[in-house]
Amino acid sequence: MINKKDFEEIRQELEEFDSEREYVILCSRQLVKLSKTLIYSTHRNNLENSKKVLKDITSKKKELEKAAKKSPALYYSGPFRIAMQEFVEAVCYFEFSKSKSIPSAKDLGVDYESYLAGLCDLTGELVRKAINSAIKGDFKEALFIKSFVSELYDELMLFDFKNDLRRKFDSIKYDLKKLDEIALGIALKEK
């Protein structure tokens, strides 16, 4: 005979996991949205709103981590990983814009892979900031960003990246090329 109780327990466990999975996906989407809001607000130099969003994003990250840690399948899932990378990118961009430095992986409370992926994405936002700075005539800021991205690239060159992280890292070369063009334009303008 079939033990119906075993099948009922399996169904309950799978339903519970599915419910937890849906919650992780929802929290991940919310964290990604908050990350984009923080970047947008920071680009617009809206410091008050950025500080508010920073509190919200930190709170949402904790909520997401708590939910994802219930199962390795959730913790290593795509939505969770992407949300952590976006979190790193957004907070690092905010901190860079505020203090010209970035927090460490430990400061952010993220694993190294999420941190490195987020830093690779950060360079795109920094290029945008450099372009906006150059347009406004703040050449010093644009050149500082170029120097910072170059230094970050040099550090990341020391890693042996694989797969998705490799593709993200390779995109920094194109960001550096754009920054070189900005620096050249500045040099020609100052002559």
N, C-alpha and C positions, 0 to 999 in steps of 0.2 A: 504494500500500500504506500501511497504518497503521504509524506508528513506535511499536511497543509500549514501547520504552524511555522515550519521552516520557510515556506514560500511567503507567508504573511510577513515574517521578519525581514526577509530580503526585500519585499515590496516597500516596507516602511523605511528601511535604510536607504533604498534608492530614491524614494520620494523626498526624504530628508536631505539627501545629498543634492538633489535637483533644486530644492528650495534654497539651500545654502549657495549653490552655484549661481542661481538667478540673483540672489542678493549681492554676491561678489561682482557680478556683471553690472548691476545697477550702481553700486558704490564706485566701481571703476569708471563708469561713464561720468558720474558726478565729479570725481576727482579730475578727470581729463578736462571737463568743462571748466572747473574752477582754475585749473592750470592755465588754460587759454585766457580766462578772464584776468588772471594775475599778470600774464605777459602783456595783454592788451592794455591794461591799466598802467603798467610800468612804462610801456612805450609812450603813453600819453602823458607821462610825468604826473599822474594823479596819485600822489603818495598816500593820501588819506584812504582812498579806496583800496589801494594796493595793500596797505597794512591790514585792513578789514578782511580782504580776501585771503591774505596770508594766514590769519587766524582760522578762517573757515577751511582752508586747504589742509592745514596741519591737523585739524580736528577730523576731517574726512579721511585723511591718510590713516590715522589711528583706527578709525572705525573699519576701514577696509582691511587693514592688517589683521585686526582681531577676527574678522569674518574669514579671511583667507587662511589663517593659521590652523583652522579646524581640520584641514585636509591638505596633504602635499599636492594633490591634484588641483586644488584651488590656488594654492600658493604659487605653483609653477605654471598656472594657466596664462594664456595670452592676454586676456583683459587685465589681469592683475599686473603682469609685467609691464604692459604698455602704460598703465596708469602710474606706476612707480617711475618710469622713465620720464613721463610728462611732468610729474611732480618735481623731479630733480631739475629738469630744464627750467621750469617756471621759477622755482625758488632760487636757483643759481643766477638766473637772469635778474631777478629782483635784487638779490644781494650784490651782484656785480654793478648794477645801475646805482645802487645806494652807496657802496663802499669800495668799489673797484677790486673786489676779491670774491672768491666763491667758497661756500662751505664745503667741508669734507664729507665723505660718505658717512662717516661716524656722526658728524654733526646733524646730518639729515636723517640718520637712522635707516639707511637703505643698504642693500647688498651691493657688492662691487660691480656686478654686471649691470644692474639698473643705473648705478651712478655713472659708469663709463658711457653707457648708451645715452643717458640724459645729457652728458657733457658734449657728446658728438652732435646732438640736436641743438644744443645751446649756441653753437657757432653760427647757425643760420640766423638766429635772433640778433646776435652781435653784429653780423654783417648789416642787417637792417638798421640797427642803431648807428653803425658807422656811417652808412649812407645818409641817414637823417641828420647826423651831426655835421657831415661835410656840406650838406645842402644849406644848413644854418650857419656855416662859416666856422664851426667849432672844429678846426683841423686837428688841434691837439687831442681832442677826444677820439676822433676817427683814427689817428695814428696810434694812440694808446691801445685801442681795440685791436688794431692790426698786430701790434706787438704781443698783446695778450693771447690772441688766437694762435699766433706763430709759436709762442712758448708752450701753449697747451698741446698743439700738434706735435712739437718736439718730444714732449713727455709721453704722449700716446703712441708715438712711433716705437717706443721701447717695448710695447706689448705685441704679442703674436695673436691677433684677433682672428676669429673664425666666423663663418656664416654671416648672420644678420649684423652682428657687431662690426664685422669687417666692412660691410657695405656702408654702414653709418660712418665709420672712421674714414673711409675713402672719400666721402662727401666733403670732409673738411678741406681737402686739397682744392676743391672748386670754390669753397668759401674764401680760402687764402688767396686764390687767384683774383677774386673780386676785390678783396682788400688791397692787394698789390696794385690793382688798377686805380683804386681810390687814392692810394698813397702816391702813385705816379701823377695823377691829376693834381693833387695838392702840390707836389714838387714843381710841376710845370707852371701852376698858377702863381706860386711864390717867386718865380724867377722874374 
